[in-house]
Every structure is written in structure tokens, then in C-alpha cells.
Amino acid sequence: METLGKAKRVRIYVSEDDRADGKPLHLAILELLRRESAQGATVLKGVEGFGATGRIHVSSLADVAWRLPLVIEWVDRPEQVERLAPRLRELVRHGLITVDDTDVLLFEPHPVRDLTTTAVVADVMSRDVVTVARSTPVREVVELTLGKTYRAVPVVEDGRPVGIVTSSDLVHRGGLGVRLDLLARLDKPALQELLERLTQQRRTAADVMTPDPVTVSSSASLPAAAELMVRGRLKRLPVVDHAGSLVGIVSRVDLLRTVGIGYGKKEPVARELGLVGDQPLSRVMRRDVPAVRPDTSLPEVFQAVTSTRLNRALVLDEERRPVGLVTDAELLERVTPALRPGAIRALMQRLPFRHAKGEESAAAHTRGRTAADVMSRHVATVREDVLLSEAIASMLRGEDKVLAVTDAEGRVVGIVDRADLLHGLTGPPPTPRAVP
């Protein structure tokens, strides 16, 4: 039996008469999950049951109907469950919450969000924002991001954003040495050594942050937020209220999701929201595709991956059909521990993959490896003649960061990432361009 992947299933056992902030608890839970872009949740009403108190709840006249037991079931990505679990715990004062692992066999969501031209940033932003102070040690900032989906942390003072610490800030000014999204690929000794080095440096968030970050108003239109991201080449924006206080954060994915979820509607959501609207993907894609062959040697694979800001390369056969994908994270994970110092240097400094003296014995074995040995066989593809909204929906369904663009015969003719798709929504149809 083939599965799509692993997920977490959360079950929340409450009663119909439970309330939070003056409203039924189950509705408060659903609103929280929807607001924070959870994949979906279902409320199940029990016919009979009893809890730890031993009191039996039934659906007959012997008991009031609104005291029936409820179960809210929510299935989502592990990192999303971990992020929102503390918020759920705050809402549910009495009841039971369980979390277990589950396999996903099918995931094809229906378009459910009805966004109109009145939609603003507050409608799509995340309100659960982790923040730090100027004095927060850099090590603590890094630890806050481990295993999380976010890669930037706002720095606040009196509730207002005075800076933001991004992965780039931590690498270039914080002495991190490796991007945040690559940390999870390090083994525990290497990660601990890196964290100890950060402790010894005694730097704080104020030392490494980008000051005076670009922000967006919670009442701003979605096109305005998208334009700020495209113009500043930003992946996310702190969201402020009329007084300048931080109230959320909106990401590039949040904006793309508003279009992707509406895919299939008669009128394109992008146009309804004031964005450029649908256009063929061929007008947005990049034609200079970082690519290697299955038998390409490991040093050449490193060179292809580091030659582009995409940090990945497609593996193509002789007819330019995709057979695999190599990312920098997979390279770091799949080389032997002895080779990782050289791999990190190559990936972070975009240099040829070379080996230090202490790595020569392992290098002699590794030089024989090829792209086929380290690639992932999952390659998300989309036809060049599809519309932008369909490509966005496809990318979000698979949680992919890039899409290989193919012609009618399945040959790769281009590539797009999230930045390309957002760019296509905000301005005039761009001229097909090369990956820098």
C-alpha cells in the first residue's frame, strides 16, 4: 500500500456546553485552526458517552441535548500540529486532547475559501507569531526555529517590530554557518557543537537583526502585500495594526494559497483580488534550468545545485524528461558524516565541492557516487500551457517549492518557484528569464 506521507491526527474531546470567549468551544477551535491555515478539521457529535467524571451523556430527553459529547478531529503536518498545539491547550480547559501518527493515503482538498475583492491581509495572515527581544541570545533565536516551519523571527519592543532576524541574518552576521532549513540535516553532535559556538560568541538579536523591517498593515489589500514582497524580494512581512503594534505575519505561501484554494472557480480568484490574474505558465517560467544527468558525478551535482538560488537541480534523462530532483538539503543528508564539513562549505559559500585532508579516505569512496544515488524520485511537474492559478494549486497540494515545467511530450522546458508565481500575479506578464 503506497502512502503520500506521514501526518499527525489530533482528537479533542469536549462537550457541547463548553465555551471559550463567550462562544461554543468547538467553534472557537475551528476558527483558530481555519485562521492559522490548518488543512481542515471535523466536529463529530456523540450519541452517548461518559468522561472521567463518570457522568453519562445521552441524546434522549433524560439529558439536555446540548450536553452531548463532541470530538474535533484534525489531521495536519507534524510541524503544523506542533506549532498550534499550545494554542489548543489554552482554549481547552476541560476535556481530552490526543495526538497520534497517521499515514495519508489521499489528500485532494476542495476549494473552500471564498475570498472577495474586500479580502485584506488580516484575512490570510498567521496570528500565532513567535517573537524575541533585542537582548535575546542568538542561540535562543536559532533554537526557536528548530523543527518549525518559519524561518524568520520578529524582534519587538513595546509590542512593535523594530527588527527581524532571518536565516540570512544568522548566516552572515550571526556566525551560524548554515541556513536554518539545513540545520535539521545535521547529526546531533554537529548541531550541539554549532549551538555551543553561538553561546560562546555572546551575540544577541540586536547584533544580527535587520533593523526597521518592511511591514504591512493588517487592513492592506492582498495585491499591496504581494507587491511589497516582490519589490523587496521578501518571503514574509510582519503585519501591524493602526498603532504600529505587531498583530501577525503574512508569508508568500499565505498569498499564493488564496489563489490556489480558489482554483476551479468560474472567475479567477486572482482577478477578483485585484491581482493580474491567470496567464499561461510559459510567460512566468525560467528557461535556464539547473539540471544534471543520472550519471553526473557528485562534485558536478554540487556545482549544479550551488549555481542557482533555487538550491536544487533537476535530474533529466537523455530526452530531457525528469527522473529525479537533488536539493542541497538532500545532499547534506546523504553524504557521509566525514564529508559534511566540505559539503556545508560548498553549499553555503557556493564553491566547488572539495575535501579536507581528514576527509580523503571517505572522499575516495564518495567520488564514485552519482546524481542517481542522492536524488529524490519525486519531481512535481506541470505543463507549460496551464494557467498560473492551476500551477499554484498544484504546488500547494504537493507542498513543493519548485515545479518542473514540461511541454506536451513531457520534456522539461522550464522551472518555477514560489517567487516566480507570486511575481506573475503582481505585475505585467514577465519576459521568460534565466535563473541567476
N, C-alpha and C positions, 0 to 999 in steps of 0.2 A: 504494500500500500504506500503510494507516494504522497508525501505531505508538502504543503507550501512552506512550513516552518513552525517554530515554537512560539507560543504566546502564553500569557497569564490569564487565568479566569478568576474573577473576583465575584464572590457572592456576599450580599449584605442582607441580613435577616432583621427585619424591623416589623412594626405594627402599623396599621392604617392610622391610628390615632397619634403616632409620634409626629412631632413638629420641630421645625427649625426656622428661626427668624420669622415666626408668625405664619408659616405656610407648611403644608404637609411635608414631612421629611423626605419621602420618596421623590417628590417633585423638586425639592432643593438639591437632592443628589443628582437627578437627571440634568438640572440646569447647570450644575457645576461641571459635570462631565461633558455636556454639549459645548459650554463656553470654553473649556480647555481643549477642545478638538479631539475628544476621545473617539474611538472608532464606532462606538454605539453601545447602548445598554437597553435592557428589557426589564420591565416590572412584572413579576408574576404574583397573582393573588392566590393565597392558600385557601382551601376549603375548610380544613381543620388543622389543628396543631397546638403544641404547647412548648413553652420555653423553660428556662432554668427555674422560674418561679413555680412551675407545676400547674399554672392556670391554663385550662383548655379553652381554646378559641374555636368556635364553630360558626357555621353560616346559617343556623336556624334562629328562630325567634327567641330561643333561650339566651342568646347573646346578641349584643348590638352589632349590626353588620360592619360598622366602621372600625371594629376592633379586630378584624381579621388579620392574620399574618401575611406579610409581603416579603418577597425575595427579589432583590435587584441584582441581575446578573450582567456582568460587564467583562468582555474579552478584549484584550489590547496587547500592544507590545510590552515586553517586560520593563523597559526603561520608562514608558509612559505610566505604567501601574506604580512603579516605584516613586515617580515624581508626584503623583496625585494621591497616593495612599495617606500621607499625613493630613491632607485636606479633608478626606473622607472621615478619618478618625476624629477630627474636630467636629464634624457635623453629627456623627452617630454617637450619641451619649449612652444609649441603652440598646442592646442588640448583640449581633454577632457578625463579624467580618472574617471571611476565609479567603485565602489565595492559594491557587494550585496551578501547576504546569499543565498545559494542554497542547495538543497538536492541531494545526489548522489544515483542513483538507480543501476548503473552498473559501475564497473571500472575494466577492463581487458586490461591492456596495451599490445601492441605488442612489440616484441623485436626490438629496433630501433638503438641502438648504435653499431657501427661496430668498435670494438677495435681490434687492431692487436698486434703483438709482439713488435711493436715500441711504444706502449702506455706508457706514463710516468705519474708521479704524477700530473704534470701540467694539464693533460687532464681530471682529475677527481676531483681535489681539488675545494674547495669553495674559491672564491677570496674576498667575502664580509666578512671581519673579523673585529669584534669589539675588540678593544684593550684598554688598560689602561696604565697609567704611574706608576712608583714606588710610587708616592705620592698620588695616587687616594685613597680616603677613602674606607674602606671595605664595608660600606653601599652602596656606589655608585656602587661598583662591583656587589653586590648582586642585586641591582635594575636593572642593565643592563641585567640580566639573567631572570628576571621575565617574564613569558609567552613566553619565547624564546625556541628554540629547542636546542641551545648549552648550555653546562654545564661547559665550561672552557673558560677563557679569558686570552690571552697572555699579558704579561707585556713587553712593548717595551721602548727602549732608543735609540734615533737617528735612529729609523726605524728598529732596530734589536731586536729580542726577548731575553730578559735577564731573563725571568721567565714566569711561567704560574700559574694562580690561578684556581684550580679545586674545585669541590664540596667537596672533601675530605679535601683539604687545609682549606676551610672555616669552616668546622665542627671541625677539630682537632686543628687548630691554630687561626681561626678567631672568635671563640665563637658563631658560627651560631646556633648550637644545633640541626639542622635538615637539611637533604640533600636538595639540590636545587630543585630536582624534586618533593619533598613533600611540598614545600612552597605554591604551588597553592591550596593545600588541606586545608590550614589554613583559618579560617574566618578572616575578615578584622581587628577586634580588636587584635587578636593574632598576625597577621602579622605586624601590626603597632607597637605593643609592642616589637616584636623582632627587627625591624629596629631601633627603638629608643635606644634599648640596644646596638646595634652596633655603633650608633652615640656616645654614652657615652664612649665607650671603646677607641675611637680615634685611632684605628689601620688603617694602610694603606696596600696597595697591597704588598709593600716590606716586611711587617711584616709577611705575611701569605703565600706568593707565594712559589712554588717550583722553586728554582733558577737553572739556566743553564739547561733549559728543553731539552729533546731529540728532535732534529729537523730532517727534511728530505729535501733533495734537490729537487727542482721542476723538475729536469731532471732525478731523480732516477726512477728506474723501479718499477712497482707495487709490484712484489714479495719482493723487498728490503724494501718497506714501510710496507708491511704486516709482514715481519719478525721482523722489529723493534717493531711493536705493540705487536706481540705475545710474543717476548722475554721480553719486558718491561711491559707486561700486561696493555697496554695503549689503550684508546678508540679513541685518536686523536693525530695528530702530527702537530706542526707548520711547514709550508713549507717556505724555504728560497731560495733566488737566489744565484748566484755565489759569490756575495759580502756579503752574510750573512744577507741580508735585508728580512724582513717578506713579503711574497707575497701571502700567502693563508694559509689554514688549510685543512688537509685531515682527514677524520674520518673513523672509521671501517665500517660504513654503506656505505661510498663512494666506498670503495674497494669491499665490498660484492655486491654492485649494478652493478659493471662492469661485474660480473659473472652472477648475476641474470637476468640482462637485456638480456644477450646473451643466456639465456636458450632456447633450441629449435633449436639452430644451429646444423648442422651436426657434426662439430668438436667442442668439448667443449671449451668454451672461456677460462676457467681456464688454460687449457693446452697451448693454444695459447699464453697466457700472461706469461708463464714460471712458473705458479703455479702447484701444484701437480696434479690437475685435479680431475675428478669425481671419487668417490668411494662410496660404499653403506653407507648410514647414520648410519647403525648399528656399523660401525667402529669408528664413531666420538661421538656418543651419550653417555650421562652419564646414568648409570643404577640405581643409588641410587636416586630415585625420591622423592622430598618433597611432601607428599600427606596427605590428611585428608579425612574423610567421611563426607557426608552432615550433619550428626547429631553431628559432633565434636563440643565441646564447644568452646566459644570464646577464653578463655585463652590458650587452646590447639592449636587453629588455629594460635594465635600469636607465640607460640613456634615453630610451623612448619615453618612459614614464616621467622622467625628470625634465624632458624637453618642453613640457606644456604645463600650464596652470591647472589643467584638469587632473593631474597627478594619477593618470591611468592611461593604458593603451589597449586598443582592441587587438585581438589575435585573429588574423584573417587567413583563409586558405588561398590556394593559387588563383581562384576565381573571385577573390575579394569578398567571399561570404564569411560572416562572423562565426567563429568556433569557440571563442573564449574572451575573457577580459582579465587584464592584470592591473591591479591597483597598488599604490605604494604601501597601503596597509597590509595587503596580502603578501607582498614581497618581504616586508619586515617580519611577518608572522611565520613565513615558510622557509626562510633561511635558517641555518643552524645558529644557536646562541653565539658561537665563536665568531660568526660573520656579522652579527648585528651592529657592532660599533661601526664597521665600514659601511654597512647598509644605511645606517642613520646619517652618517656624514654625506653619503651620496644623495640621499633623498632630501635632506634639509638644505644642503649647500648647492644642490643641482650640479654635482660634479660626477665624473666617471667613477664607476664602482671599482675601488682598489682595496687591497688588503694590507693591513699592517703586518709586521714580521710575525707577531704572535698568532696570526691567523693563517699563515701559509699552509699548514697541514690541512686545515679544513678547506682552504681555497682550492687546493689541488683536486679535491673530490668534487667541489661545487662547480668548477668551471665546465664540467660536463653536462650541467643541467641546462634545460631549455625553457622557453615560454610555456610549452605544454605541461611542464612539471609544476609550475607555480600558478597557472591561470585558474580562474573560476569559469566553469562552463555556462554559467548563467549570463546571457547577454540580452538586455532589453532592446528590442528593435521596433522601428515604426517606419511606415512608408513615407517617402518624401512628398507625396501628394495629399497627405492627410492635413486636416486643419489644425491650427495651433491648439485649440481647446481640447481636441482629441488627444494630441500628444501630451498635453499637461495631465489629462486624466489618466493616461497610460503610465506616465512617470510616477504619479502619486499612488496608483494602485499597487505598483511593484516596489514602492519606496526606493526607486532608483535615483541616482544622481546624474547619470548621463543616459542618453538614448542613442543607439546607433541608427542612423538614417539610411534606408535602403531604397533601391529602385524596384521596379516591378519584378525583376528576376532575383531579388534578394541580395544583390551586391551592394556593399557599403559605398555610399556616395557622400556621406557627411556625418556630423555628430552634433548634438546639442546638450547643454547642461541647463540647470535651473536659471542661471543668469541670462542665458540666451533667450529662454522662453519668456522671462519677465521683460527683457528688453523688447521682445517682439510685441508685447502688449501695450507698451507705453509710448512708442514713437512711430514715425513713418516706417514702412517696410524697409528694413536694413538691407544693404548690399551683402550678399554672402561673403564671408570673410574667413581668414585663416586663424587658427588657434595660435596665440602668441607663445 
